[in-house]
Amino acid sequence: MNPNLKAALDPRSIAVIGASENPNKIGGRPLLYLSRFGFKGEVYPINPKRSEVQGLRTVPRLADLAHAPDLVIIAVPGEAAVAALEECGEAGVKIAVMMTSGFGESDPENGKQQERAMAERARARGMRIVGPNSQGLANFGTGAIASFSSMFLEVEPKDGPIGIVSQSGAMSVVPYGLLRGRGIGVRHSHATGNDADVTVCELAAAVAEDPALKLLLLYLESIPDPHHLAEAAAVARDRNLPIIALKAGRTAAGQAAAKSHTGALANEDRVVDAFLEQHGIWRAQDTADLVEAAELYLKGWRPAGRRLVAISNSGATCVMAADAASTAGMSVPRLADETQARLRAILPGFASAVNPVDITAALLTNSALFSQILPVIAEDPAADAFLVGIPVAGAAYDVEAFARDTAAFAAVTGKPIVVVAPQALVAGPFKREGLPVFEGEAGAVRALHQFVAHRELMARAAKRMPSPRGGGEVRGAGPSGTRLLNEADSLAFLAEAGIPVVPHRLCRTEEEAVAALGTVDSPVAVKGCSADVSHKSELGLVHLGLRAEAEIRTAFAACRESLERHGSGFDGVIVARMAKGRREMLIGAHRDPFFGPVVVVGDGGRYVEALPDIRLLLPPFGEEEVREAIGRLRIAPVLAGVRGEPAFDLGTLCRAAVALGRLMSETGSAVETVDVNPFLIGTEPGDSMALDAVVVT
C-alpha cells in the first residue's frame, strides 16, 4: 500500500488545524471522536488563540511541533485553508484531510483550477490531499476518526467487516447508520469530497487491502480514474472480497446535481455498467439496495445456483415467494419424487410437499417440523438456496426452536438462507441466531438473488481477468482531430481486421458501375460513397434490388446529384451484392474519454436509435462474453429460433466483435469510432457479414 494512503487509514499521529473547544464545531468534533473512540496515537490541536482545547495543550502553528504528524485535519475556511495546506507540505506531512468547502463544487472553473494547483504542490512535496469539501475519514478498527460527521454521535460505532468509501459525506454515513441499525459493525467510513488528489477509487483500492473486510461498499458520483477502480477490483478478486457500488448520476439531471455537489465529471452510464460488470462489481440502484443484502455476504456462503426452495406455514407466503423469485430471476424447481415422498411421510395430509413447501398450521402443534423437514429438503439436488417464511406466530409457537433449527440447518448445508418474519417477536429469535431476516418476501428474494448473481459475476470476472494488479491506466480518447472514412475505405479497414464484409466494388464512373454489374452477383445494391456523409438513407443514397444497366445508370446519377446538392464530396458509388441473411444486427466501437475502448453489439437496422437494444463490452473479452451479452438482448429469444425457425449463427458476429475490440485496443491505434450497421446474420456462417460501415480515425 502507498505509505501516504496507509497514513490516511492508520496514522500514528494526527494534528487538527483550527482545533476548537466546542465539540459541535468542525474543528472540535474530530478531537472528541479521537478521545472517545480510542485512538492510541498522538493528537496535536493547532490553535494560536488558545493554550488548551478539550483538555489538550495546543501549539500556535504546525511548524512548532517537534515532528510532523502523519495526518493533518484542515478545519479552517477559505484562504486560511490554502495557507494551512502549504504549511503541511513544508512540514513533511503525509496526508492532509481538507474539510474546507468552496472550491470546485461551487466554482467549476476557477475552483477546479485551484484544486489542481494545490494537488500539484502537495505531490511535489510528497504529500497527498483528501478533499477539499471532505467530511473526513473514519477507521473504527484503530480509532482514527478524522471526521466531523454527527452520525457517530447518534449511532454508536462498532468495528466490523464492512468498509464504506464515498465521494459524498452523507453517503459515507447513511449506509453506516442503516447497517448499524441491523446490528452490523462497520470498520471504514470515508468521504473523499471533491477528489482533487486522492480519489474515491484510489482510496477504495487501499481499503480493499484490509484483511478484516468481507464487504466493500462504494458511493460514486463520477469515475475519472477507472484504472484505480480496476485496481481496487483486482485487490478484491485476490481476496474474494465483494464490492457493491452505488454510481449516481444515471440521468442528465443527476449528473448536473453531482457536478454542483462534489464537482464530479459525468460518465456515460451504459459504459459504467459495462465497466463494473467486467470487473465483478455489483451496481446498486439506490441506498437501500446498497445495504439490503449485506448480511448474506458476511456468512461465508458459496452459492451453487439460483434454484430456490421456499418453506412456510402460510400458503400466501409461498405464493408471494414464488412470484418474487420469478420476478428476480430465480427459479422455483420441482423437488425430486423421493424428496416429496419423504416430506409427505412427515407432514400432515393437508400440507403441501411440493416447492414451495406449505407446512400450514401444523407448525402450531408440532414445533419439531422444521428440524424434521429441513434435512430432507437439504438433500434435494434442486436446492441451491432457501427462504423460510413465518408471517404470523404467537402463543404456543416455539419460535426459539424454529430459529435454532433453521440456524443449525444453515450451518450444516453452507447454503444461503433468508427468513421472512414481519412480526418482531418472530424476527427477534432468528436475528439472535445470526440469520438474515426481512419483513417481506420481495425484499428477501431480491437480496438473495443479488448475493447469488453477484457471486456469479465475480466468478466470471475472475475467469476473464486472471492477471492481478498493475494493468496501468485505461486509455481514453485520443487527439480531437478526426477523419471520417468513406464506406469503401471503412469496409476495407474492417476486412483487413478480419471482419467479413459484403462483396462489393467502388465505382468512380458510371461505366465502372455498369461493368460491376457483371462481376457482382445480381441483384445488387448501389450506394453513394462520400467521406462527408455517415447516414445515407436520409439523402436517398441507397438503391436496392437493381438488375438492369439502366437501373444502375439511374442510381449512379441520383447519388451524384444528391451529394452535390447537399454540398458533399462524391467519391463514387459502391456496387454490392444483395446479401441473403435473415436479421440485421450491429457492432460498433468508440473510445470513451475515461474508460477507453468500448464495443457495442445489438439489434441493427434503421430504427436502432428509436428502439435501442444493445449491450456494451470493454476489451479485452472473448467470444463467450459476446455470446453472454447477446443473450441479454431483448431479441435474444428470436435469435435462438422461434415458431419452428432455425437458430441464427452467432459465431461470425461474436468473432467480429472480438476482432473489433482487439483493433480498438492495439497500441497506437488511430481509430476513434466504428459503426457497422447492418451486420447481417443468417443460419449459416457464410450468411454473416458487414453490409455497411463508418470508421472515424
HELIX and SHEET records of a PDB file:
HELIX    1   1 PRO A    3  LEU A    9  1                                   7    
HELIX    2   2 ARG A   29  ARG A   36  1                                   8    
HELIX    3   3 LEU A   62  ASP A   64  5                                   3    
HELIX    4   4 GLY A   78  ALA A   91  1                                  14    
HELIX    5   5 ASN A  110  ALA A  124  1                                  15    
HELIX    6   6 MET A  151  GLU A  154  1                                   4    
HELIX    7   7 ALA A  170  GLY A  181  1                                  12    
HELIX    8   8 VAL A  200  VAL A  207  1                                   8    
HELIX    9   9 PRO A  226  ARG A  239  1                                  14    
HELIX   10  10 ALA A  252  THR A  262  1                                  11    
HELIX   11  11 ASP A  269  GLN A  278  1                                  10    
HELIX   12  12 THR A  287  VAL A  291  1                                   5    
HELIX   13  13 ALA A  294  TYR A  297  1                                   4    
HELIX   14  14 GLY A  315  ALA A  328  1                                  14    
HELIX   15  15 ASP A  337  ILE A  346  1                                  10    
HELIX   16  16 ALA A  362  THR A  365  1                                   4    
HELIX   17  17 LEU A  369  ALA A  378  1                                  10    
HELIX   18  18 VAL A  399  THR A  413  1                                  15    
HELIX   19  19 ALA A  424  ARG A  432  1                                   9    
HELIX   20  20 GLU A  441  ARG A  464  1                                  24    
HELIX   21  21 GLU A  487  GLU A  496  1                                  10    
HELIX   22  22 GLU A  510  ALA A  516  1                                   7    
HELIX   23  23 SER A  537  LEU A  539  5                                   3    
HELIX   24  24 GLU A  549  ARG A  565  1                                  17    
HELIX   25  25 GLU A  623  GLY A  631  1                                   9    
HELIX   26  26 ALA A  636  LEU A  639  1                                   4    
HELIX   27  27 GLY A  651  SER A  665  1                                  15    
HELIX   28  28 PRO A  685  ASP A  687  5                                   3    
SHEET    1   A 5 GLU A  42  ILE A  46  0                                        
SHEET    2   A 5 SER A  13  ILE A  17  1                                        
SHEET    3   A 5 LEU A  71  ILE A  74  1                                        
SHEET    4   A 5 ILE A  95  MET A  98  1                                        
SHEET    5   A 5 ARG A 128  VAL A 130  1                                        
SHEET    1   B 2 GLU A  52  VAL A  53  0                                        
SHEET    2   B 2 LEU A  56  ARG A  57 -1                                        
SHEET    1   C 2 GLY A 136  ASN A 139  0                                        
SHEET    2   C 2 ALA A 144  SER A 147 -1                                        
SHEET    1   D 5 VAL A 186  ALA A 191  0                                        
SHEET    2   D 5 ILE A 162  SER A 166  1                                        
SHEET    3   D 5 LEU A 215  LEU A 220  1                                        
SHEET    4   D 5 ILE A 243  LYS A 247  1                                        
SHEET    5   D 5 TRP A 282  ALA A 284  1                                        
SHEET    1   E 5 VAL A 357  ASP A 358  0                                        
SHEET    2   E 5 LEU A 308  SER A 312  1                                        
SHEET    3   E 5 ALA A 385  GLY A 389  1                                        
SHEET    4   E 5 ILE A 417  VAL A 420  1                                        
SHEET    5   E 5 VAL A 437  PHE A 438  1                                        
SHEET    1   F 4 HIS A 504  CYS A 507  0                                        
SHEET    2   F 4 VAL A 573  ARG A 577 -1                                        
SHEET    3   F 4 VAL A 524  GLY A 528 -1                                        
SHEET    4   F 4 VAL A 542  LEU A 546 -1                                        
SHEET    1   G 5 ILE A 614  LEU A 617  0                                        
SHEET    2   G 5 GLY A 596  ASP A 603 -1                                        
SHEET    3   G 5 ARG A 583  ASP A 592 -1                                        
SHEET    4   G 5 THR A 673  ILE A 681 -1                                        
SHEET    5   G 5 MET A 689  ALA A 690 -1                                        
SHEET    1   H 5 ILE A 614  LEU A 617  0                                        
SHEET    2   H 5 GLY A 596  ASP A 603 -1                                        
SHEET    3   H 5 ARG A 583  ASP A 592 -1                                        
SHEET    4   H 5 THR A 673  ILE A 681 -1                                        
SHEET    5   H 5 VAL A 694  VAL A 696 -1                                        
END                                                                             
